[in-house]
Amino acid sequence: MDWNILFLNIIYAIFGVSLAIFSMYIGYKLFDHIMPFRTHKELANRNVAVAIVVSSIFLGLGIAVGLVVGLGLN
């Protein structure tokens, strides 16, 4: 087993997770900025429709970034 390749894959995975979290944060903030209501207030008021949309944003971004990271690993 080549430890150098293993180490590089771990570093790449950590970078991918960081990128995924950052992209989810930016996606949420962009959605919050575009909508005429404040998303965090609607979530605090238990608005299920907003919760479903926000969770789909997180799910979509997570799948997209996860595929990039997964396909990049050796």
N, C-alpha and C positions, 0 to 999 in steps of 0.2 A: 504494500500500500504506500502510495506516495503522499506523505504528510503535507507537502507543499500544495498539492491540488485540494486536499481536504480543507486546509486552512483558507485557501482562496475562496472555496465554495461557502464556507461559514461566513467570511467577510462579505461576500456577495449577498448572502441571505439576510444578514443584518442590515446591509444597505437597502435591500428590497423591502424589508419590513419598515424601515424608517421612511422610505419613499411612499409606501402604502399609507402609513399613518398621516404623513404630511399631505398627501393628495386627498385623503378623506376629510381632513381638516379644511383644506382649501375648498373642496367641493361643498361642504356644509356651509362655510362662510359665503361662498358665491350664491348658493341657493337662498340663504337668509337675506342676502343683499338684493336679489332679484325679486323676491316675493313681496307683495304689498303689506304683509303682516310679519311680525317677529316670530321666527320659528321657535325659539326657546320659550316664549310666553305661551304659544299654542301647545307645546309639549307639556308645559307645566299645568295647563288647563285640561290635560288628558284628551287632546284632540287625536283620535285614532287615525284619521285620514292623513294628517301631517306626519304622524309617527310611521305610517306605512311608506310614505314617500321618502322620508329621511332614511329609513332602513333600506329601501331599495337603492338609494344613492350610495350608501355604504357598501351594500352587497355588490353592486355593479363595479364600483371602483376597486373593491377588494379582489374581485374576480379578474379584472383587467390587469392590475399590478401583479397579482399572484401568478398569472400566466406568464408575464414577462420574466418574473424572478424564476419560476419553475423551469421555463424553457432555457434560461440562461445557465442553469446549473449543469455541470458535467455529470 
